[in-house]
């Protein structure tokens, strides 16, 4: 596909595992942000899972199960706390600088989270993140705090943008 420098490259369709399809899930949330950073800088920042708690207050106590870390890789398994609940995740989609997705399993919760990075021009990237959730905990969260996940994902995107910009500035200054 040919695009002009100001047209975003079209995102490839999300390949939702059947059990996490948005139309059949208890929870579906979509967030996106036009970031003033390259896909490479955003990707590096997103993969550094050990630093998530510094940018996303709902991620804590991250432990790699499949390797020593600190970065996610294809098929990485990790245990971490999200919203105060212990979950186990596995990276299921890993397309460098384009797409990252993982599942999450915990008591009363099954989720699927995907990130897409779409270059808009040499210095800007549209980042889309979507998540579906199932289970009694997902349904309870939706009922009691219907916008919580959307708000916290928006914050994560904003913090990701800020950190990626800082990394690019540091590289230019070096």
C-alpha positions as semicolon CSV with decimal commas, in nm:
position;residue;x (nm);y (nm);z (nm)
1;X;0,000;0,000;0,000
2;X;0,130;0,345;-0,090
3;X;0,045;0,635;0,136
4;X;0,141;0,999;0,135
5;X;0,373;1,113;0,417
6;X;0,077;1,267;0,601
7;X;-0,162;0,972;0,562
8;X;-0,148;0,707;0,832
9;X;-0,071;0,360;0,713
10;X;-0,387;0,157;0,755
11;X;-0,381;-0,076;1,051
12;X;-0,414;-0,441;0,973
13;X;-0,733;-0,582;1,121
14;X;-0,719;-0,707;1,476
15;X;-0,716;-1,085;1,490
16;X;-0,922;-1,133;1,802
17;X;-0,909;-1,485;1,941
18;X;-1,265;-1,611;1,928
19;X;-1,305;-1,620;2,305
20;X;-1,210;-1,249;2,327
21;X;-1,413;-1,109;2,036
22;X;-1,548;-0,763;2,130
23;X;-1,904;-0,846;2,029
24;X;-1,924;-1,135;2,277
25;X;-1,712;-0,997;2,562
26;X;-1,841;-0,846;2,885
27;X;-1,604;-0,549;2,850
28;X;-1,457;-0,378;2,544
29;X;-1,250;-0,061;2,563
30;X;-1,084;0,135;2,282
31;X;-0,832;0,416;2,326
32;X;-0,608;0,591;2,079
33;X;-0,360;0,877;2,086
34;X;-0,159;1,053;1,817
35;X;0,191;1,048;1,964
36;X;0,472;1,281;1,872
37;X;0,728;1,002;1,859
38;X;0,845;0,736;1,616
39;X;0,716;0,379;1,625
40;X;1,067;0,267;1,728
41;X;1,072;0,488;2,039
42;X;0,718;0,392;2,137
43;X;0,793;0,023;2,084
44;X;1,107;0,033;2,301
45;X;0,913;0,206;2,576
46;X;0,615;-0,029;2,557
47;X;0,832;-0,343;2,569
48;X;1,013;-0,234;2,886
49;X;0,759;-0,403;3,114
50;X;0,965;-0,357;3,429
51;X;0,912;0,020;3,390
52;X;0,533;0,002;3,346
53;X;0,462;0,088;3,711
54;X;0,643;0,420;3,665
55;X;0,400;0,516;3,386
56;X;0,088;0,319;3,471
57;X;-0,011;0,312;3,837
58;X;-0,235;0,006;3,788
59;X;0,063;-0,214;3,697
60;X;0,273;-0,339;3,987
61;X;0,501;-0,620;4,098
62;X;0,599;-0,742;3,751
63;X;0,786;-1,073;3,735
64;X;0,901;-1,242;3,417
65;X;0,830;-1,614;3,409
66;X;0,971;-1,709;3,068
67;X;1,298;-1,514;3,079
68;X;1,485;-1,260;3,290
69;X;1,341;-0,947;3,129
70;X;1,340;-0,646;3,131
71;X;1,170;-0,641;2,790
72;X;0,876;-0,830;2,646
73;X;0,949;-1,070;2,361
74;X;0,735;-1,298;2,151
75;X;0,569;-1,553;2,382
76;X;0,691;-1,379;2,699
77;X;0,506;-1,492;3,010
78;X;0,482;-1,266;3,313
79;X;0,296;-1,232;3,640
80;X;0,190;-0,892;3,762
81;X;-0,069;-0,702;3,955
82;X;-0,324;-0,499;3,760
83;X;-0,580;-0,296;3,953
84;X;-0,461;-0,483;4,262
85;X;-0,536;-0,830;4,122
86;X;-0,267;-1,088;4,042
87;X;-0,272;-1,192;3,677
88;X;-0,061;-1,399;3,443
89;X;-0,008;-1,280;3,087
90;X;0,147;-1,420;2,774
91;X;0,249;-1,224;2,465
92;X;0,055;-1,373;2,174
93;X;0,117;-1,119;1,897
94;X;0,457;-0,960;1,843
95;X;0,515;-0,758;1,527
96;X;0,803;-0,518;1,601
97;X;0,705;-0,153;1,588
98;X;0,354;-0,245;1,467
99;X;0,153;-0,470;1,699
100;X;0,175;-0,622;2,044
101;X;-0,092;-0,826;2,220
102;X;-0,114;-1,032;2,535
103;X;-0,375;-1,223;2,726
104;X;-0,437;-1,197;3,099
105;X;-0,579;-1,455;3,338
106;X;-0,666;-1,409;3,702
107;X;-0,937;-1,499;3,948
108;X;-1,264;-1,403;3,780
109;X;-1,096;-1,247;3,476
110;X;-0,981;-1,334;3,126
111;X;-0,863;-1,048;2,906
112;X;-0,693;-0,972;2,576
113;X;-0,501;-0,647;2,520
114;X;-0,369;-0,527;2,186
115;X;-0,154;-0,230;2,090
116;X;-0,121;-0,107;1,731
117;X;0,136;0,150;1,615
118;X;0,051;0,324;1,289
119;X;0,305;0,571;1,145
120;X;0,145;0,899;1,037
121;X;0,459;1,083;0,930
122;X;0,829;1,054;1,021
123;X;0,775;1,193;1,372
124;X;0,419;1,096;1,466
125;X;0,250;0,765;1,535
126;X;-0,112;0,682;1,598
127;X;-0,125;0,433;1,885
128;X;-0,443;0,233;1,928
129;X;-0,502;0,005;2,222
130;X;-0,804;-0,215;2,273
131;X;-0,895;-0,462;2,542
132;X;-1,170;-0,714;2,596
133;X;-1,249;-0,882;2,926
134;X;-1,468;-1,168;3,041
135;X;-1,550;-1,321;3,377
136;X;-1,735;-1,219;3,690
137;X;-1,469;-0,965;3,791
138;X;-1,491;-0,794;3,450
139;X;-1,870;-0,773;3,476
140;X;-1,850;-0,636;3,830
141;X;-1,594;-0,373;3,730
142;X;-1,807;-0,266;3,436
143;X;-2,109;-0,225;3,662
144;X;-1,936;-0,043;3,950
145;X;-1,678;0,165;3,757
146;X;-1,784;0,170;3,391
147;X;-1,525;0,426;3,271
148;X;-1,229;0,324;3,490
149;X;-1,053;0,108;3,232
150;X;-1,097;0,366;2,957
151;X;-0,959;0,645;3,179
152;X;-0,660;0,444;3,298
153;X;-0,572;0,329;2,945
154;X;-0,585;0,691;2,830
155;X;-0,341;0,779;3,109
156;X;-0,111;0,492;3,006
157;X;-0,111;0,622;2,647
158;X;-0,026;0,975;2,764
159;X;0,259;0,848;2,981
160;X;0,386;0,624;2,701
161;X;0,391;0,925;2,468
162;X;0,579;1,137;2,720
163;X;0,843;0,867;2,786
164;X;0,895;0,792;2,416
165;X;0,945;1,163;2,347
166;X;1,200;1,184;2,631
167;X;1,391;0,888;2,490
168;X;1,402;1,043;2,143
169;X;1,523;1,376;2,284
170;X;1,798;1,196;2,479
171;X;1,910;1,011;2,163
172;X;1,922;1,337;1,964
173;X;2,122;1,508;2,239
174;X;2,377;1,225;2,259
